[in-house]
């Protein structure tokens, strides 16, 4: 039995190490691995749509706009890249001000 099937989080952890090692130019993100479905989640806190587009260039796929919401009095829109990369489901997300989201769309 392969180690990744015995330890579901090993595949996403390995993919994260490969992504960071092979693409140090990408904007840093907060990363987590879902313990249930072993999805690698990244959240961009800086860099906006350009940073999310850079991840799409590396990982493939397309960025999709999500819902709008208010946080601390500011209207935000979620944006998400969801793609299988090296046999791992990778999701990278960013929340951008609605005005910036409209320009990026």
PAZA-103216 format. One line per field, with one value per atom (N, C-alpha, C): x, y negated, z. Coordinates in Angstrom, 1 decimal, decimal comma, always signed. Last residue first. Layout:
<recs>
px c(X; ...)
py c(Y; ...)
pz c(Z; ...)
</recs>
This chain:
<recs>
px c(-12,6; -13,5; -13,6; -11,1; -10,5; -11,3; -13,1; -12,0; -11,4; -14,5; -15,2; -14,2; -12,7; -13,2; -13,8; -12,4; -11,3; -11,7; -15,0; -14,6; -13,4; -15,1; -16,0; -15,5; -11,9; -13,0; -13,8; -11,5; -11,1; -12,3; -10,1; -11,3; -10,8; -9,0; -8,7; -10,1; -7,7; -8,8; -8,3; -7,1; -6,5; -7,6; -7,1; -7,9; -7,2; -6,3; -5,7; -6,8; -6,2; -7,1; -6,6; -3,6; -4,1; -5,1; -2,2; -3,2; -3,7; -1,0; -0,2; -1,0; -3,9; -2,5; -1,7; -7,0; -6,2; -4,8; -8,4; -7,8; -7,1; -9,8; -9,9; -9,4; -9,7; -9,1; -9,2; -11,9; -11,4; -10,8; -13,0; -12,5; -11,8; -15,6; -14,6; -14,2; -15,8; -16,2; -15,1; -16,9; -15,9; -16,5; -17,5; -18,0; -16,9; -16,8; -16,3; -17,0; -17,5; -18,0; -17,6; -16,3; -15,9; -16,2; -17,6; -16,7; -16,1; -20,2; -19,6; -18,8; -20,0; -20,4; -19,7; -20,7; -20,3; -20,8; -19,4; -20,4; -19,8; -17,0; -18,0; -19,0; -15,3; -15,9; -16,9; -12,6; -14,1; -14,5; -9,9; -10,4; -11,8; -9,0; -9,5; -10,1; -6,2; -7,5; -7,9; -2,8; -3,8; -5,2; -0,7; -1,5; -2,5; +0,4; +1,2; +0,4; -1,8; -0,8; +0,0; -3,0; -3,7; -2,8; -1,1; -1,3; -2,0; -1,5; -0,2; -0,3; -4,1; -3,9; -2,5; -3,6; -4,4; -4,2; -2,0; -1,4; -2,2; -3,9; -2,7; -2,0; -5,9; -6,2; -5,0; -3,8; -5,0; -5,2; -1,7; -1,4; -2,6; -2,5; -1,9; -1,8; -3,6; -3,9; -3,4; -4,9; -4,0; -4,5; -4,9; -5,7; -4,7; -5,3; -4,4; -5,3; -5,6; -6,3; -5,2; -5,8; -4,8; -5,5; -7,8; -7,6; -6,6; -8,4; -7,0; -6,9; -10,9; -10,7; -9,4; -10,2; -11,2; -11,0; -8,4; -8,1; -9,1; -7,1; -8,3; -8,1; -4,4; -4,8; -6,0; -3,5; -4,0; -4,4; -1,7; -2,0; -2,6; -1,5; -1,8; -2,3; +1,1; -0,3; -0,4; +3,1; +3,0; +1,5; +3,2; +2,8; +2,6; +5,8; +4,4; +4,2; +8,5; +8,0; +6,5; +9,0; +9,2; +8,7; +8,2; +7,7; +7,8; +9,4; +9,5; +9,0; +8,8; +10,1; +10,3; +6,0; +6,8; +8,2; +5,3; +4,8; +5,7; +6,4; +6,8; +6,5; +5,0; +6,5; +7,0; +2,4; +2,8; +4,3; +2,7; +2,4; +2,7; +3,1; +4,2; +4,0; +0,6; +1,8; +3,0; -1,1; -1,2; +0,0; +0,0; +0,0; -0,1; -0,5; +0,9; +1,0; -3,0; -2,5; -1,1; -3,5; -4,1; -3,5; -1,6; -1,6; -2,2; -2,1; -2,1; -2,2; -1,7; -3,1; -3,2; +0,9; -0,1; -1,5; +2,3; +2,3; +1,2; +0,6; +1,4; +1,3; +0,8; +0,0; +0,9)
py c(-41,5; -40,6; -40,9; -43,5; -42,3; -41,4; -45,4; -45,8; -44,6; -44,1; -44,5; -44,8; -43,8; -42,6; -43,0; -46,4; -45,8; -44,5; -46,7; -47,6; -47,0; -44,8; -44,6; -45,5; -43,7; -44,7; -44,6; -40,1; -41,4; -42,4; -37,2; -38,1; -39,5; -34,2; -35,6; -36,3; -30,9; -31,8; -33,2; -27,8; -29,0; -30,1; -24,4; -25,5; -26,7; -21,3; -22,6; -23,7; -17,9; -19,0; -20,3; -16,2; -16,8; -17,9; -15,3; -14,4; -14,9; -17,7; -16,5; -15,6; -19,4; -19,6; -18,4; -20,3; -19,2; -19,4; -23,4; -22,6; -21,4; -26,5; -25,1; -24,2; -29,7; -28,8; -27,4; -32,2; -30,9; -30,2; -35,1; -34,5; -33,3; -37,0; -35,9; -35,5; -40,5; -39,3; -38,3; -42,9; -42,0; -41,0; -46,0; -45,0; -44,2; -46,8; -46,8; -45,7; -46,5; -47,6; -47,7; -44,0; -45,3; -46,5; -42,7; -42,4; -43,7; -41,5; -42,7; -42,2; -39,8; -39,9; -41,1; -37,9; -39,2; -39,1; -34,8; -35,7; -37,0; -34,5; -33,9; -34,9; -33,9; -34,8; -34,1; -31,8; -32,0; -32,9; -31,2; -31,8; -32,1; -28,1; -29,5; -30,0; -26,0; -26,3; -27,7; -25,9; -25,7; -26,1; -26,6; -25,4; -25,0; -28,9; -27,8; -26,5; -30,6; -30,3; -29,1; -30,6; -30,0; -29,7; -32,2; -30,8; -30,0; -34,6; -33,9; -32,4; -35,2; -34,8; -34,2; -35,9; -34,7; -34,2; -38,2; -37,0; -35,8; -39,8; -39,5; -38,2; -40,2; -39,4; -39,0; -40,6; -40,7; -39,8; -40,8; -40,6; -40,7; -39,1; -40,2; -39,8; -36,8; -37,9; -39,2; -33,8; -35,0; -36,2; -30,6; -31,9; -33,0; -27,2; -28,4; -29,7; -23,9; -25,2; -26,3; -20,7; -21,7; -23,1; -18,1; -19,2; -20,2; -15,7; -16,0; -17,0; -15,4; -15,0; -15,4; -15,7; -14,8; -14,4; -17,7; -16,4; -15,3; -19,9; -19,4; -18,0; -21,9; -20,7; -20,2; -25,3; -24,3; -23,1; -28,4; -27,1; -26,2; -31,7; -30,9; -29,5; -32,6; -32,4; -31,7; -34,7; -33,8; -33,8; -34,7; -35,4; -34,4; -33,0; -33,2; -33,9; -32,5; -33,8; -34,0; -29,9; -30,8; -32,2; -27,2; -28,5; -29,5; -24,9; -25,1; -26,5; -25,1; -25,0; -25,4; -25,3; -26,4; -26,3; -22,9; -24,2; -25,3; -21,0; -21,1; -22,5; -21,4; -21,6; -21,7; -20,8; -22,1; -22,4; -18,1; -19,0; -20,4; -17,1; -17,0; -17,9; -17,6; -18,2; -18,2; -16,1; -17,5; -18,2; -13,5; -13,9; -15,4; -13,3; -13,3; -13,8; -13,1; -14,4; -14,5; -10,3; -11,1; -12,5; -7,7; -9,1; -10,0; -5,6; -5,4; -6,7; -6,7; -6,1; -5,8; -7,4; -8,5; -8,0; -5,0; -5,8; -6,9; -2,2; -3,4; -4,3; +1,2; +0,0; -1,2)
pz c(-13,6; -14,3; -15,8; -12,5; -12,8; -13,7; -11,9; -12,9; -13,4; -10,0; -11,2; -12,3; -7,9; -8,6; -9,9; -7,1; -7,7; -8,5; -6,0; -7,1; -7,8; -4,0; -5,1; -6,3; -2,7; -2,8; -4,0; -2,6; -3,1; -2,9; -1,3; -1,2; -1,6; -2,8; -2,4; -2,3; -2,9; -2,8; -2,4; -4,4; -3,9; -4,0; -4,1; -4,1; -3,6; -5,5; -4,9; -5,1; -5,3; -5,5; -4,7; -6,9; -5,6; -6,0; -9,1; -8,5; -7,1; -10,0; -9,5; -8,6; -9,4; -9,8; -9,2; -10,2; -9,7; -10,3; -8,9; -10,0; -9,4; -8,5; -8,0; -9,2; -7,4; -8,4; -7,8; -6,6; -6,3; -7,5; -4,8; -6,0; -5,7; -3,2; -3,2; -4,6; -2,6; -3,5; -3,4; -0,3; -0,8; -1,7; +1,1; +0,2; -0,4; +4,5; +3,2; +2,4; +7,2; +6,5; +5,0; +7,9; +8,5; +7,7; +5,1; +6,2; +6,7; +3,1; +3,8; +5,0; -0,1; +1,3; +1,9; -3,0; -2,4; -1,0; -4,3; -3,8; -3,2; -6,9; -6,0; -5,5; -10,0; -9,0; -8,2; -10,7; -10,8; -9,7; -12,8; -11,6; -11,7; -14,3; -14,4; -13,0; -15,0; -14,6; -14,7; -13,8; -14,8; -14,2; -12,1; -11,8; -12,9; -13,3; -12,9; -12,7; -13,8; -14,8; -14,5; -11,2; -12,3; -13,5; -9,9; -9,5; -10,6; -11,2; -11,3; -10,9; -10,4; -11,9; -12,0; -7,8; -8,1; -9,5; -8,2; -7,5; -7,8; -9,5; -10,2; -9,6; -7,5; -8,7; -9,4; -4,6; -5,4; -6,5; -2,9; -4,3; -5,2; +0,2; -0,6; -2,0; +1,0; +1,8; +1,1; -0,3; -0,6; +0,3; +0,8; +0,9; +0,7; -0,2; -0,1; +0,0; +0,5; +0,5; +0,7; -0,7; -0,3; -0,5; +0,6; -0,4; +0,2; +2,0; +1,6; +0,5; +3,2; +1,7; +1,2; +6,0; +5,5; +4,1; +6,5; +7,0; +6,5; +4,2; +4,8; +5,2; +4,9; +4,2; +5,0; +4,2; +5,1; +4,2; +4,0; +3,5; +4,6; +2,9; +4,0; +3,5; +0,6; +0,9; +2,3; -1,5; -0,3; +0,0; -5,0; -3,8; -2,6; -6,7; -6,4; -5,1; -7,0; -7,4; -7,0; -6,5; -5,4; -5,7; -7,7; -8,0; -6,9; -6,6; -8,1; -8,5; -3,9; -4,3; -5,8; -3,8; -3,2; -3,7; -5,1; -5,6; -5,1; -3,4; -4,8; -5,4; -1,1; -1,1; -2,5; -2,0; -1,5; -1,5; -2,6; -3,7; -3,3; +0,0; -1,0; -2,2; +1,1; +1,7; +0,7; -0,6; -0,6; +0,0; +0,2; -1,2; -1,3; +3,0; +2,5; +1,1; +4,0; +3,9; +3,3; +4,1; +3,1; +2,9; +4,5; +5,1; +4,1; +2,9; +4,3; +5,1; +0,4; +0,7; +2,2; +0,5; +0,4; +0,7; +0,6; +1,8; +1,7; -0,9; -1,0; +0,3; +0,0; +0,0; +0,0)
</recs>
